[in-house]
Amino acid sequence: MLFKRPIIPATRSWLYCLHQQQRNLARIPTTTTRLVSITSYSTSSHHQQQHGKQQYPIISFIGGGNMAEAIMGGLQASGHPGSHLRFTEPVTERRRQLESKYPTLVGFDENEQAVEGANVVVLAVKPQVLHNVMTTLAPSLTKDSSTLIISIAPGITTSDMVQWLRDATQEKTTTAAIVRCMPNTPALIGEGAVGLYASEAVSDEQRQTAVSIMHAFAKEVSWVTNESMMETVTGISGSGPAYFFLIMEAMQNAAVKAGLIPEVAKALTLQTCLGAARMAQESDDDLATLRRKVTSPKGTTEAAINSLESNHIRKIMEEAVLTAQQRGHEIAEELRQQQE
Ligand SMILES: NC(=O)c1ccc[n+]([C@@H]2O[C@H](COP(=O)([O-])OP(=O)(O)OC[C@H]3O[C@@H](n4cnc5c(N)ncnc54)[C@H](OP(=O)(O)O)[C@@H]3O)[C@@H](O)[C@H]2O)c1
């Protein structure tokens, strides 16, 4: 089977790419307000369900893993009726666990059943099984053009997914409204940062619906305009939590080496990290200004910052992000070759 190429401008340096991508990211307004419910979705009336005065989309999750649970749990907590949230999970033990934890949610054995009549289908499976899942579900996914498909599988492009649907339905003109999303692990505690990309067929209303769903588990939701930027998002917020875990681990170890007991070293390190992030979020100052404000001339912070700068902290971070981005492209290519 043949699939389209990832969009990697080979003639550009990675640095230039990142610069362009950052500019594009910056142009996209980010929505930081947590939406409490999704009421804006409209589609053909037989799909709409009444819940009081509000109308909620029926959202089906294919795969009941960690990410699906984080989104489903967040949606339910925000008031989305459980009767409008469906999921499928092949592992019986895991399905029962979800059913007992979320008794109002509707669990299905068969993916086809869960997708029937759904307004939004969230594909929450590993990328390796996405082709099989989409091929099997192709007739249902393409039956109603207003169905919004959200994929959280990294590396698989929207054009790959449309091509899979075309191959499965044997309809060359088949199209689908697909949103790709890259969440991160803090999403599991409702503190996620998510990057989104929408295929051409996605309407403004569907974009709004996607953002609302993401806010069930993410505090920060940003659109990117070029699909290859999803790998940049991976290098920043997808892999980013691990960078901070490493930095905190190094700080904690340094504190222990300098004489603190491990518990105190950990507590001070974590709260410092959290406090700095909260301060940066709440302040009107940019990061460089905030740093300068705690760096008195000839003081302790200045000595530490000079040490970090002379050890090339900026270069280290830049290389880490670009390497993750490049690895994201490579993994996407490996996945594509596995499917061919
Ligand atoms: N966790 C993260 O931090 C993170 C971050 C960014 C993106 N993602 C992506 O998000 C997706 C979900 O991640 P996750 O951590 O939730 O993975 P997960 O816990 O492995 O969940 C995937 C679930 O889908 C089930 N599944 C497998 N084949 C299926 C099929 N044919 N139909 C229905 N369900 C099926 C799996 O069952 P089995 O266990 O039997 O296979 C598993 O329970 C992945 O693509 C992942 O790469 C995750």
The ligand as an ORCA input file, in Angstrom:
! r2SCAN-3c Opt
* xyz 0 1
  N       0.260      8.419     27.043
  C       0.798      9.530     26.549
  O       1.461     10.303     27.219
  C       0.573      9.907     25.117
  C       1.008     11.155     24.676
  C       0.772     11.505     23.363
  C       0.129     10.620     22.508
  N      -0.260      9.411     22.962
  C      -0.900      8.504     22.029
  O      -2.236      8.314     22.398
  C      -2.656      7.012     21.984
  C      -3.227      6.293     23.172
  O      -2.226      6.266     24.196
  P      -2.491      5.530     25.581
  O      -1.356      5.883     26.462
  O      -3.871      5.777     26.014
  O      -2.307      4.014     25.081
  P      -2.880      2.707     25.728
  O      -3.027      2.903     27.196
  O      -2.071      1.575     25.195
  O      -4.354      2.641     25.101
  C      -4.693      2.104     23.865
  C      -5.836      1.137     24.106
  O      -6.411      0.769     22.854
  C      -6.662     -0.622     22.901
  N      -6.755     -1.217     21.567
  C      -5.818     -1.892     20.854
  N      -6.314     -2.312     19.677
  C      -7.600     -1.889     19.637
  C      -8.654     -2.020     18.681
  N      -8.474     -2.665     17.520
  N      -9.845     -1.474     18.971
  C     -10.059     -0.809     20.121
  N      -9.105     -0.661     21.064
  C      -7.896     -1.192     20.831
  C      -5.467     -1.159     23.648
  O      -5.701     -2.474     24.090
  P      -4.402     -3.452     24.222
  O      -3.766     -3.097     25.516
  O      -4.990     -4.805     24.191
  O      -3.504     -3.201     23.046
  C      -5.345     -0.147     24.774
  O      -6.181     -0.445     25.862
  C      -1.423      6.338     21.396
  O      -1.430      6.455     20.017
  C      -0.302      7.112     22.006
  O       0.869      7.033     21.232
  C      -0.080      9.039     24.248
*
